[in-house]
Amino acid sequence: MARTTSTRLVHRAPLAAGLLGLVLLTAACGGGEGKEGDGEAQAAVGQAVTVQTVGLTSLPRIITASGSVTPWEEVPVGAETGGLVATAVYVDEGSYVRQGQPLVQLNDALLRAQLRQQQAQVQTAEANLARDDAALARSQELKERGFLSQASLDTALANQRASAANLAAARAALAETQTRVNQATIRAPVSGLISSRSVTRGQIVQAGSELFRMVRDGRLELDAQIPEAELRLVRPGMGATIVSDQAGQTGGTVRIVTPQVDPQSRLGVARIALTSGSNLRPGMFARAEIDAGAQPSLTVPSAAVVFRENRPGVYVLGQNSTVRFQPITEAGRAQGAVAVSAGLQAGQRVVVEGAGFLGEGDQVRVVQPTARPAAATAAPTAAPAR
């Protein structure tokens, strides 16, 4: 009897062990499915973020541009008469001169000798004309009395006309020589700043050669290069602030906006007249901030703008609550908002709070914005880590 019982126990042991293994395997499988379901539920929840719709807002618009400082009007000064030696140079580069002020004196000794000779010729011609005028008057009187023939009167008239012509020619030659004498003293055609000089004392000056270059009235302007998308916002008369690393800061006013855009660089030019008394010089590089006034602009909160690969952009909310990174072009910041000139359209929804923790294609969960103090409205709220 005892042996029979022992035999039954021996046969039941493998069966119990098999049932225990099956129970453990089932439990293990069931536990794995529960954990996987929890992970899917967490993924379905996603990152908690707030979003805002892109819209048009009127913001103060500051357009930034850069360019080179150039003269408002550059005037070349040359010699009108040639072949004369420069005996004196009165000004140098950097001098400010008035209109009509002498700049260079050429050797005019020969011209003045010719002038005196022609003055004598004019006097001779005047005397001959006076003589022939008197002879003509006597001939006319004698002709009226019948003591002179018509032929003699005609001769006296011809002599008088020839003398008058000779006087006119002598006076014209005198005026020409007088003009050349005046041109021997080279004067400033306008008031302005001498920017360059290419004449020295003792130099033989040829007619038409450039001796000086002047900045008319000393006025300078900045040729600011502006992207074509913003060029339409710039108008003559707008104020600007000009900044140079070498010359500091000064003011200016937009004088003109050129009608042409460079087809290669897609840049237009706004010529900004600089305030007098600045330390800027022609050829310097400077930056301009043009006050374009309040302009309707696509805006997003500054907290929505993040940088990926050194490019500013925002995360746009798409279908299935996923986000994608959209690079943007900033057009300025004001009052906690960023104006966007390219990259977005009105009506799109962008992530604000939590944008700094997102990646391309992440799934998010939209929540209501959290209440924050007024002083911290510009800083994004840290979202809980996933």
LUMZA-619889 format. One line per 4 residues: their letters; for each residue x, y, z of N, C-alpha, C. Coordinates in steps of 0.2 Angstrom, whole numbers. Layout:
N
A = X/Y/Z/X/Y/Z/X/Y/Z ~ ...
END
This chain:
386
MART = 4/-6/0/0/0/0/4/6/0 ~ 9/7/4/14/12/4/18/13/-2 ~ 19/8/-5/23/8/-12/18/11/-17 ~ 12/9/-17/7/12/-22/7/19/-21
TSTR = 6/21/-15/5/29/-14/11/32/-16 ~ 17/30/-15/23/33/-17/24/33/-25 ~ 22/28/-28/22/28/-35/17/33/-38 ~ 12/34/-35/7/40/-38/10/47/-37
LVHR = 14/48/-31/17/54/-30/22/55/-35 ~ 26/50/-37/31/51/-42/28/53/-49 ~ 23/50/-51/20/51/-57/16/58/-57 ~ 14/61/-51/11/68/-51/16/73/-51
APLA = 22/72/-49/27/78/-48/28/81/-55 ~ 30/77/-60/31/81/-67/25/85/-69 ~ 19/82/-68/13/86/-70/12/92/-66 ~ 13/92/-60/13/99/-56/18/104/-58
AGLL = 24/101/-60/29/106/-62/28/109/-69 ~ 24/105/-73/22/108/-80/17/113/-79 ~ 12/112/-74/7/117/-73/10/123/-70 ~ 15/123/-66/18/129/-63/21/133/-68
GLVL = 25/129/-73/28/133/-78/24/136/-83 ~ 18/133/-84/13/136/-88/10/143/-85 ~ 9/142/-79/6/148/-75/11/154/-75 ~ 18/152/-74/23/158/-74/24/161/-81
LTAA = 23/157/-86/24/159/-93/18/164/-95 ~ 12/162/-93/6/166/-94/7/172/-91 ~ 9/172/-84/10/178/-81/15/183/-84 ~ 20/180/-86/26/184/-89/23/187/-95
CGGG = 20/184/-99/17/187/-106/12/192/-104 ~ 8/191/-99/3/196/-98/6/202/-95 ~ 12/202/-91/15/207/-88/18/211/-94 ~ 21/208/-99/24/212/-104/19/216/-108
EGKE = 14/213/-109/8/217/-113/6/223/-109 ~ 6/223/-103/4/228/-99/9/234/-99 ~ 15/232/-99/20/237/-99/20/241/-106 ~ 19/236/-111/19/239/-118/13/244/-119
GDGE = 8/242/-116/2/246/-117/3/253/-113 ~ 6/253/-107/8/259/-104/12/263/-108 ~ 17/261/-111/22/265/-115/18/268/-121 ~ 13/264/-125/10/267/-130/5/273/-127
AQAA = 2/272/-122/-2/277/-119/2/283/-117 ~ 8/282/-115/12/288/-113/14/292/-120 ~ 16/288/-125/18/291/-132/12/294/-135 ~ 6/292/-134/0/295/-136/-1/302/-133
VGQA = 1/302/-126/0/309/-123/4/314/-126 ~ 11/313/-127/15/317/-130/17/323/-125 ~ 22/327/-128/24/333/-124/19/338/-123 ~ 18/341/-117/13/346/-116/16/353/-118
VTVQ = 12/356/-123/14/362/-126/8/367/-126 ~ 10/373/-127/4/378/-129/6/381/-136 ~ 1/383/-139/1/385/-146/-2/392/-147 ~ 0/395/-152/-3/401/-154/-4/402/-162
TVGL = -9/405/-164/-10/406/-171/-6/412/-174 ~ -3/411/-179/1/417/-182/-4/422/-185 ~ -3/428/-184/-8/433/-186/-4/440/-188 ~ -8/444/-191/-5/451/-193/-6/456/-187
TSLP = 0/459/-185/0/464/-180/4/470/-182 ~ 1/476/-180/5/482/-182/10/483/-176 ~ 17/483/-179/22/484/-174/27/489/-177 ~ 30/492/-172/36/497/-175/41/493/-179
RIIT = 43/495/-185/47/491/-189/54/495/-190 ~ 59/492/-188/66/494/-189/69/490/-194 ~ 71/493/-200/74/490/-205/82/491/-205 ~ 86/485/-204/93/486/-204/96/485/-211
ASGS = 101/489/-212/105/488/-218/112/490/-217 ~ 116/489/-222/123/491/-222/125/493/-228 ~ 131/497/-228/134/499/-235/140/504/-234 ~ 142/507/-239/148/511/-239/146/519/-239
VTPW = 150/523/-236/149/530/-236/152/533/-242 ~ 148/537/-245/150/540/-252/148/547/-251 ~ 151/552/-256/149/559/-256/142/559/-259 ~ 139/564/-257/132/566/-259/133/568/-267
EEVP = 138/572/-268/140/574/-275/147/575/-275 ~ 151/571/-280/158/572/-280/159/576/-286 ~ 163/582/-286/165/586/-291/172/586/-293 ~ 174/584/-299/181/585/-301/182/592/-303
VGAE = 189/594/-302/191/601/-303/197/600/-308 ~ 196/603/-314/202/602/-319/204/609/-322 ~ 209/608/-326/211/614/-329/208/615/-336 ~ 206/621/-337/203/623/-344/208/625/-349
TGGL = 214/628/-347/219/630/-351/225/626/-350 ~ 229/624/-355/235/620/-354/241/622/-356 ~ 246/618/-354/253/620/-356/256/625/-351 ~ 253/626/-345/256/631/-341/259/628/-334
VATA = 263/631/-331/266/628/-325/263/630/-319 ~ 261/626/-314/258/627/-308/263/631/-304 ~ 262/637/-302/267/641/-298/265/641/-291 ~ 259/640/-289/256/640/-282/250/635/-281
VYVD = 250/631/-276/245/627/-274/242/629/-267 ~ 236/632/-267/234/635/-261/231/630/-256 ~ 228/624/-258/224/620/-253/227/613/-254 ~ 225/609/-249/227/602/-248/221/598/-247
EGSY = 222/591/-247/217/587/-245/214/588/-238 ~ 208/588/-237/205/589/-231/203/596/-230 ~ 205/601/-234/203/608/-234/196/609/-236 ~ 192/613/-232/186/615/-234/186/622/-238
VRQG = 183/623/-244/184/629/-248/177/631/-250 ~ 177/638/-251/171/641/-253/171/642/-261 ~ 165/642/-264/165/643/-271/168/649/-273 ~ 173/649/-278/176/654/-281/183/655/-278
QPLV = 185/651/-273/191/652/-269/197/649/-274 ~ 202/653/-274/208/651/-278/211/644/-275 ~ 212/639/-280/215/633/-278/222/632/-280 ~ 223/634/-287/230/634/-290/231/640/-294
QLND = 237/642/-294/239/648/-299/244/645/-304 ~ 242/646/-310/247/644/-316/251/650/-318 ~ 256/649/-321/261/654/-324/257/658/-330 ~ 255/664/-329/251/668/-334/255/674/-337
ALLR = 262/674/-336/266/679/-338/265/680/-346 ~ 265/675/-350/265/676/-357/258/678/-359 ~ 253/675/-355/246/677/-357/245/685/-355 ~ 248/687/-350/247/694/-348/250/699/-353
AQLR = 256/696/-356/259/700/-361/255/700/-367 ~ 252/695/-369/247/695/-375/241/699/-373 ~ 239/699/-367/233/703/-365/235/711/-367 ~ 241/713/-364/243/720/-365/243/722/-373
QQQA = 246/717/-377/246/718/-384/240/719/-387 ~ 235/715/-385/228/715/-388/224/721/-386 ~ 226/723/-380/223/730/-377/225/735/-382 ~ 232/735/-384/234/741/-388/231/740/-395
QVQT = 230/734/-397/226/733/-404/219/736/-404 ~ 216/735/-398/209/737/-397/209/745/-397 ~ 214/748/-394/215/755/-394/216/758/-401 ~ 220/754/-405/221/756/-412/215/756/-416
AEAN = 212/750/-415/205/749/-419/200/755/-417 ~ 200/757/-411/195/762/-409/197/769/-412 ~ 204/770/-412/206/776/-416/204/776/-423 ~ 205/771/-427/204/770/-434/196/771/-435
LARD = 193/768/-431/185/769/-431/183/776/-430 ~ 186/779/-425/184/786/-424/186/791/-430 ~ 192/789/-433/194/793/-439/189/792/-445 ~ 188/786/-446/183/784/-452/176/787/-451
DAAL = 174/787/-444/167/790/-443/167/797/-445 ~ 173/801/-443/173/808/-445/173/809/-452 ~ 177/804/-456/178/805/-463/171/804/-466 ~ 167/799/-464/161/797/-467/156/803/-466
ARSQ = 156/806/-460/152/812/-458/153/818/-463 ~ 160/819/-464/162/825/-469/160/823/-476 ~ 160/817/-478/159/815/-485/151/815/-486 ~ 147/814/-481/140/814/-482/138/822/-482
ELKE = 141/826/-478/140/833/-479/142/836/-485 ~ 147/834/-488/150/837/-495/145/834/-500 ~ 143/828/-499/138/825/-504/132/828/-505 ~ 129/830/-499/123/834/-499/124/841/-502
RGFL = 130/844/-501/131/851/-504/133/850/-512 ~ 134/844/-514/135/843/-521/143/843/-523 ~ 147/843/-518/154/844/-519/158/837/-519 ~ 154/832/-518/157/825/-518/153/820/-522
SQAS = 157/816/-525/153/811/-529/151/805/-525 ~ 146/801/-528/144/795/-524/149/790/-523 ~ 154/789/-528/159/785/-527/163/786/-521 ~ 165/792/-520/169/794/-514/165/793/-508
LDTA = 159/794/-508/155/793/-502/155/785/-500 ~ 154/781/-505/154/774/-504/161/772/-501 ~ 166/775/-504/173/773/-501/173/775/-494 ~ 171/780/-492/171/783/-485/167/778/-480
LANQ = 161/776/-483/157/771/-479/160/765/-478 ~ 163/762/-484/167/755/-483/172/756/-478 ~ 176/761/-478/182/762/-473/179/762/-466 ~ 173/765/-465/171/766/-458/168/759/-456
RASA = 165/755/-460/163/748/-459/169/743/-457 ~ 174/744/-461/180/740/-460/183/741/-454 ~ 183/748/-452/186/749/-445/182/747/-440 ~ 175/747/-440/171/744/-435/172/737/-434
ANLA = 173/733/-440/174/726/-440/181/724/-437 ~ 186/728/-438/192/727/-435/192/728/-428 ~ 188/733/-425/188/734/-418/184/729/-415 ~ 179/726/-418/175/720/-415/180/714/-415
AARA = 184/713/-420/189/707/-419/194/708/-414 ~ 197/714/-413/202/716/-408/199/715/-401 ~ 192/717/-400/189/716/-394/188/709/-392 ~ 186/705/-397/185/698/-396/192/694/-394
ALAE = 197/696/-398/203/693/-396/206/695/-389 ~ 204/701/-387/206/703/-380/202/699/-375 ~ 195/698/-377/191/694/-372/193/687/-371 ~ 196/684/-377/198/677/-377/205/677/-372
TQTR = 209/682/-373/215/682/-369/214/683/-362 ~ 209/688/-361/207/689/-354/204/683/-350 ~ 200/679/-354/197/673/-351/203/668/-350 ~ 208/667/-354/213/663/-353/217/665/-347
VNQA = 218/671/-346/221/674/-340/217/672/-334 ~ 211/673/-334/207/671/-328/207/664/-327 ~ 207/659/-332/208/652/-331/214/650/-328 ~ 219/654/-329/226/653/-326/225/652/-318
TIRA = 220/655/-315/219/655/-308/213/650/-307 ~ 215/644/-305/210/638/-305/206/639/-298 ~ 199/640/-299/195/642/-293/190/636/-291 ~ 188/636/-285/183/631/-283/176/632/-287
PVSG = 174/627/-291/167/628/-294/162/628/-289 ~ 162/624/-283/157/624/-278/160/625/-272 ~ 156/626/-266/159/625/-260/159/618/-258 ~ 164/616/-254/165/609/-252/171/607/-249
LISS = 172/600/-248/178/597/-245/183/595/-250 ~ 189/596/-250/194/593/-255/195/586/-252 ~ 193/581/-256/194/574/-255/201/571/-258 ~ 203/574/-263/209/572/-266/213/577/-270
RSVT = 219/577/-271/223/582/-274/228/578/-279 ~ 229/580/-285/234/577/-290/238/582/-293 ~ 239/588/-290/243/593/-293/249/595/-288 ~ 255/597/-291/260/599/-286/263/605/-290
RGQI = 266/609/-286/269/615/-288/275/613/-293 ~ 276/617/-299/281/616/-304/278/611/-309 ~ 272/608/-308/270/603/-313/267/607/-319 ~ 268/605/-325/265/607/-331/258/604/-332
VQAG = 253/609/-331/246/607/-331/244/607/-339 ~ 241/601/-340/238/600/-347/230/602/-347 ~ 228/604/-352/220/606/-352/216/600/-351 ~ 211/600/-347/207/595/-346/209/590/-340
SELF = 215/591/-338/218/586/-333/215/588/-326 ~ 213/582/-322/210/583/-316/215/585/-310 ~ 214/590/-307/218/592/-302/216/591/-294 ~ 209/591/-293/206/590/-287/200/586/-288
RMVR = 198/583/-282/191/580/-282/188/583/-275 ~ 182/585/-276/178/589/-270/172/585/-269 ~ 170/585/-262/164/583/-260/159/589/-259 ~ 154/590/-263/151/596/-263/147/597/-256
DGRL = 148/603/-254/145/605/-247/148/601/-242 ~ 152/596/-243/154/592/-237/149/587/-235 ~ 144/586/-239/139/581/-238/140/574/-240 ~ 139/570/-235/140/563/-236/133/559/-235
ELDA = 133/553/-238/127/549/-238/129/541/-238 ~ 125/537/-235/126/530/-234/122/527/-240 ~ 126/523/-244/122/519/-249/120/512/-245 ~ 114/512/-242/112/506/-238/109/501/-243
QIPE = 111/495/-242/109/490/-247/103/486/-243 ~ 97/486/-246/91/483/-242/88/477/-246 ~ 87/472/-243/83/466/-247/77/468/-250 ~ 76/465/-256/70/468/-260/63/467/-256
AELR = 63/462/-251/57/461/-248/55/467/-243 ~ 60/471/-241/59/476/-236/60/483/-240 ~ 62/483/-246/63/489/-250/57/493/-250 ~ 51/490/-251/45/493/-252/43/497/-246
LVRP = 46/495/-240/44/499/-234/47/505/-233 ~ 53/506/-237/57/512/-236/55/518/-240 ~ 54/524/-237/52/530/-241/56/536/-239 ~ 57/540/-244/61/546/-243/58/550/-237
GMGA = 63/553/-233/61/557/-227/61/553/-221 ~ 62/546/-221/62/542/-215/68/543/-211 ~ 68/543/-205/74/544/-200/78/538/-200 ~ 84/538/-199/89/533/-198/94/534/-193
TIVS = 97/529/-190/103/529/-186/108/526/-189 ~ 114/529/-190/120/526/-193/125/524/-188 ~ 128/518/-188/133/516/-183/139/514/-187 ~ 145/516/-184/151/513/-187/156/512/-181
DQAG = 159/506/-182/164/504/-177/169/509/-176 ~ 171/513/-182/177/517/-181/175/524/-179 ~ 169/526/-182/167/533/-181/161/534/-176 ~ 158/529/-173/153/530/-168/146/530/-172
QTGG = 142/534/-169/135/534/-171/133/541/-173 ~ 128/542/-178/126/548/-180/119/547/-183 ~ 116/553/-185/109/552/-188/109/553/-195 ~ 103/552/-198/103/553/-205/95/552/-207
TVRI = 94/554/-214/87/554/-217/88/551/-223 ~ 83/547/-225/83/543/-231/81/549/-237 ~ 86/550/-241/85/555/-247/82/552/-253 ~ 84/546/-255/81/543/-261/81/536/-260
VTPQ = 76/532/-263/77/525/-264/77/523/-272 ~ 83/520/-273/84/519/-281/78/514/-283 ~ 76/515/-289/71/511/-292/73/504/-295 ~ 80/503/-294/82/496/-297/85/492/-292
VDPQ = 84/485/-293/86/480/-288/91/476/-292 ~ 97/474/-289/102/470/-292/99/463/-293 ~ 99/461/-299/97/454/-301/101/448/-298 ~ 107/450/-296/111/444/-293/110/444/-285
SRLG = 111/450/-282/111/450/-275/104/451/-272 ~ 99/453/-276/92/454/-274/92/460/-269 ~ 96/465/-270/97/470/-265/96/477/-269 ~ 92/481/-265/91/488/-268/95/493/-264
VARI = 95/499/-266/99/504/-262/95/510/-260 ~ 96/512/-254/93/518/-251/98/523/-249 ~ 98/529/-252/103/533/-250/101/538/-244 ~ 105/537/-239/103/540/-233/108/546/-232
ALTS = 105/552/-232/110/558/-231/112/559/-223 ~ 118/559/-222/121/559/-215/120/566/-212 ~ 120/567/-206/120/573/-202/127/576/-202 ~ 127/582/-204/134/586/-204/137/585/-197
GSNL = 144/585/-197/148/585/-191/149/578/-189 ~ 148/573/-193/149/566/-191/157/565/-192 ~ 159/559/-189/166/557/-190/167/552/-196 ~ 162/551/-200/162/547/-205/166/550/-211
RPGM = 169/545/-215/173/547/-221/171/543/-227 ~ 172/546/-233/170/542/-239/174/536/-239 ~ 170/530/-241/173/524/-241/172/519/-235 ~ 170/522/-229/169/519/-223/163/514/-224
FARA = 163/509/-220/158/504/-219/154/506/-213 ~ 147/506/-214/143/508/-208/136/504/-209 ~ 133/504/-203/126/500/-203/121/506/-202 ~ 115/504/-204/109/509/-203/103/505/-200
EIDA = 100/509/-196/93/506/-193/88/511/-195 ~ 84/510/-200/79/514/-203/72/513/-199 ~ 70/519/-197/63/518/-193/58/519/-199 ~ 55/513/-200/49/513/-205/42/514/-202
GAQP = 42/515/-196/35/516/-193/32/510/-191 ~ 25/510/-189/21/505/-188/19/501/-194 ~ 21/495/-195/19/491/-201/15/485/-199 ~ 10/483/-203/7/476/-201/12/470/-203
SLTV = 13/466/-198/18/461/-199/15/454/-196 ~ 17/449/-199/16/442/-196/20/442/-190 ~ 17/440/-185/21/440/-178/20/433/-175 ~ 25/431/-171/24/426/-166/27/428/-160
PSAA = 26/425/-154/29/426/-148/36/425/-148 ~ 40/429/-145/47/428/-145/49/421/-142 ~ 45/418/-137/47/412/-134/46/406/-139 ~ 42/407/-145/41/402/-150/47/401/-154
VVFR = 52/406/-154/57/406/-159/63/402/-156 ~ 65/397/-159/71/393/-157/76/392/-162 ~ 82/390/-160/87/389/-165/89/382/-166 ~ 89/380/-172/92/373/-174/97/374/-180
ENRP = 103/371/-179/108/372/-183/110/379/-185 ~ 109/383/-180/111/391/-181/106/394/-185 ~ 100/392/-186/95/395/-190/89/396/-185 ~ 86/402/-185/80/403/-181/74/400/-185
GVYV = 69/398/-181/63/395/-183/58/394/-178 ~ 53/391/-180/47/389/-175/45/382/-177 ~ 42/379/-172/38/372/-173/31/373/-175 ~ 29/371/-181/22/372/-183/19/366/-181
LGQN = 13/366/-179/8/361/-177/5/358/-183 ~ 6/352/-185/3/349/-191/-3/344/-189 ~ -4/339/-193/-9/334/-192/-6/329/-187 ~ -11/325/-184/-10/320/-179/-6/323/-173
STVR = -6/330/-172/-3/333/-166/5/332/-167 ~ 7/332/-173/15/332/-173/17/338/-176 ~ 24/340/-174/26/346/-176/32/345/-181 ~ 33/351/-185/39/351/-189/42/358/-188
FQPI = 49/358/-189/53/364/-188/53/368/-195 ~ 51/374/-194/50/379/-200/55/385/-199 ~ 60/385/-203/65/391/-203/61/397/-205 ~ 63/403/-201/60/409/-203/65/415/-204
TEAG = 63/420/-207/67/426/-207/64/432/-203 ~ 68/434/-198/66/439/-193/66/446/-196 ~ 61/450/-194/61/457/-197/61/462/-191 ~ 63/459/-185/63/464/-180/59/461/-174
RAQG = 61/464/-168/57/462/-162/55/468/-158 ~ 49/467/-155/46/473/-151/40/470/-147 ~ 40/472/-141/35/471/-136/34/463/-135 ~ 39/459/-135/39/452/-134/37/448/-140
AVAV = 36/451/-146/34/448/-152/40/448/-157 ~ 40/444/-161/45/443/-167/41/444/-173 ~ 43/449/-177/40/450/-184/44/445/-189 ~ 40/442/-193/42/437/-198/41/439/-205
SAGL = 47/440/-208/46/442/-215/46/437/-220 ~ 48/431/-218/47/425/-223/47/418/-219 ~ 44/413/-221/44/407/-218/37/405/-215 ~ 33/409/-214/26/408/-211/20/411/-215
QAGQ = 14/408/-214/8/411/-216/3/412/-211 ~ -1/417/-212/-6/419/-207/-11/413/-206 ~ -12/411/-200/-17/405/-198/-13/399/-196 ~ -7/399/-197/-3/393/-195/-3/393/-187
RVVV = -2/387/-184/-2/387/-177/6/385/-175 ~ 9/389/-171/16/387/-169/16/386/-161 ~ 21/382/-159/22/380/-152/25/386/-149 ~ 23/387/-143/26/393/-139/29/390/-133
EGAG = 25/388/-128/28/385/-122/30/378/-123 ~ 37/376/-122/39/369/-123/43/368/-130 ~ 43/374/-134/46/373/-140/53/371/-140 ~ 57/373/-135/64/372/-134/66/365/-133
FLGE = 60/360/-131/62/353/-130/60/349/-135 ~ 58/352/-141/55/347/-146/60/346/-151 ~ 58/341/-155/62/339/-161/58/338/-167 ~ 61/337/-173/57/336/-179/52/330/-178
GDQV = 46/331/-180/41/325/-180/38/323/-173 ~ 40/326/-168/38/325/-161/30/325/-161 ~ 27/321/-157/20/322/-155/19/326/-149 ~ 14/330/-149/13/335/-143/6/334/-141
RVVQ = 5/337/-135/-2/338/-132/-3/345/-130 ~ -8/348/-133/-9/355/-133/-13/356/-126 ~ -10/361/-122/-13/362/-116/-14/370/-115 ~ -18/372/-110/-19/379/-109/-13/383/-107
PTAR = -11/389/-109/-5/392/-106/-5/393/-98 ~ 0/392/-95/1/393/-88/1/400/-86 ~ -2/402/-81/-1/409/-78/6/410/-76 ~ 9/416/-78/15/418/-76/15/425/-74
PAAA = 20/427/-70/21/434/-68/22/438/-75 ~ 20/445/-75/21/449/-81/29/449/-82 ~ 33/449/-78/40/450/-79/43/444/-82 ~ 40/439/-82/43/432/-85/39/430/-91
TAAP = 35/435/-94/31/433/-100/35/431/-106 ~ 41/434/-107/45/433/-113/49/427/-112 ~ 50/423/-106/54/417/-106/49/411/-106 ~ 51/406/-110/47/400/-111/47/396/-104
TAAP = 41/393/-103/40/389/-97/43/382/-98 ~ 47/380/-94/50/373/-95/45/368/-94 ~ 44/364/-99/39/358/-100/42/352/-96 ~ 38/348/-93/40/342/-90/44/337/-95
AR = 49/334/-93/53/330/-98/49/323/-99 ~ 49/321/-105/46/315/-107/49/309/-104
END
